[in-house]
């Protein structure tokens, strides 16, 4: 994401948070007040996008991805109370050491 896009995004979020209608002029004014130089077409693009889309919907769906999200839910505890959660500890498996020819009392190259 470029600095121009970030500046316009933050300006649009500020306007939305203050419940001010988001227009290209207002985005450009906020970006200029922040002393950020952007290309002149960015505020208009953001304003046109946000005319057609609800910013609240964009904010709440920002991390949802393209449908590949996996939801994780915890099982409810039994009626008798909450059972303690046991953590699985990784057990280190020691690999058996390879026996060398030296251990057998002779060498292949004797």
Secondary structure per residue as TSV (DSSP state, phi and psi in degrees):
chain	resnum	aa	ss	phi	psi
A	1	X	-	360.0	133.2
A	2	X	-	-82.0	167.5
A	3	X	H	-64.4	-35.2
A	4	X	H	-62.4	-44.7
A	5	X	H	-64.6	-43.3
A	6	X	H	-62.4	-44.1
A	7	X	H	-61.1	-43.5
A	8	X	H	-68.4	-36.6
A	9	X	H	-63.5	-48.6
A	10	X	H	-63.4	-39.6
A	11	X	H	-62.9	-43.2
A	12	X	H	-64.3	-39.2
A	13	X	H	-66.1	-38.7
A	14	X	H	-63.2	-46.3
A	15	X	H	-61.9	-42.9
A	16	X	H	-63.7	-42.1
A	17	X	H	-64.5	-35.4
A	18	X	T	-85.8	4.5
A	19	X	T	57.9	42.6
A	20	X	-	-106.3	139.0
A	21	X	-	-60.5	133.4
A	22	X	-	-86.4	115.6
A	23	X	-	-128.1	163.3
A	24	X	H	-61.6	-39.0
A	25	X	H	-65.3	-41.0
A	26	X	H	-70.7	-37.4
A	27	X	H	-63.8	-46.1
A	28	X	H	-62.0	-38.2
A	29	X	H	-64.8	-44.2
A	30	X	H	-65.7	-40.7
A	31	X	H	-65.0	-41.4
A	32	X	H	-65.8	-39.7
A	33	X	H	-64.6	-27.8
A	34	X	T	-82.5	-0.3
A	35	X	T	61.5	41.6
A	36	X	-	-112.7	131.9
A	37	X	-	-95.8	123.9
A	38	X	-	-131.4	165.0
A	39	X	-	-70.9	147.0
A	40	X	T	-65.7	-20.8
A	41	X	H	-82.3	-18.0
A	42	X	H	-61.8	-48.0
A	43	X	H	-58.0	-39.5
A	44	X	H	-65.0	-40.4
A	45	X	H	-62.3	-45.7
A	46	X	H	-65.5	-41.0
A	47	X	H	-63.1	-42.1
A	48	X	H	-65.5	-40.2
A	49	X	H	-60.9	-44.9
A	50	X	H	-79.4	-9.8
A	51	X	H	-70.4	-35.3
A	52	X	H	-92.0	-21.2
A	53	X	S	-119.7	148.5
A	54	X	-	-84.8	123.4
A	55	X	H	-64.5	-33.2
A	56	X	H	-60.7	-40.9
A	57	X	H	-65.8	-39.6
A	58	X	H	-64.5	-39.4
A	59	X	H	-67.2	-45.0
A	60	X	H	-73.8	-22.2
A	61	X	T	-101.9	8.9
A	62	X	T	-61.6	-39.4
A	63	X	T	-97.9	7.6
A	64	X	S	-78.8	-20.8
A	65	X	T	75.2	-163.9
A	66	X	T	-99.7	33.9
A	67	X	S	95.3	-0.4
A	68	X	-	-94.2	10.9
A	69	X	-	-71.2	143.2
A	70	X	-	-111.2	126.1
A	71	X	-	-94.9	136.8
A	72	X	-	-115.4	125.4
A	73	X	-	-123.5	145.6
A	74	X	-	-91.6	144.2
A	75	X	-	-70.7	143.0
A	76	X	-	-73.0	142.3
A	77	X	-	-69.4	159.2
A	78	X	-	-65.4	163.7
A	79	X	T	-62.9	-20.7
A	80	X	T	-77.7	-1.7
A	81	X	-	128.0	174.1
A	82	X	-	-81.7	130.4
A	83	X	-	-83.6	142.5
A	84	X	-	-65.5	143.5
A	85	X	-	-86.6	126.2
A	86	X	-	-96.5	133.5
A	87	X	-	-90.3	136.7
A	88	X	-	-82.8	128.4
A	89	X	-	-104.6	135.3
A	90	X	-	-72.5	127.7
A	91	X	-	-90.8	132.2
A	92	X	-	-83.2	121.4
A	93	X	-	-94.4	121.8
A	94	X	-	-83.0	126.9
A	95	X	-	-80.0	136.8
A	96	X	-	-62.6	138.9
A	97	X	-	-72.4	138.0
A	98	X	-	-73.6	135.8
A	99	X	-	-80.0	134.7
A	100	X	-	-97.0	166.1
A	101	X	G	-63.8	-27.9
A	102	X	G	-63.8	-32.9
A	103	X	G	-69.3	-22.2
A	104	X	G	-90.7	0.4
A	105	X	T	91.7	-3.6
A	106	X	-	-141.2	162.4
A	107	X	-	-121.8	154.0
A	108	X	T	-68.1	-27.6
A	109	X	T	-108.4	32.4
A	110	X	-	-74.9	360.0
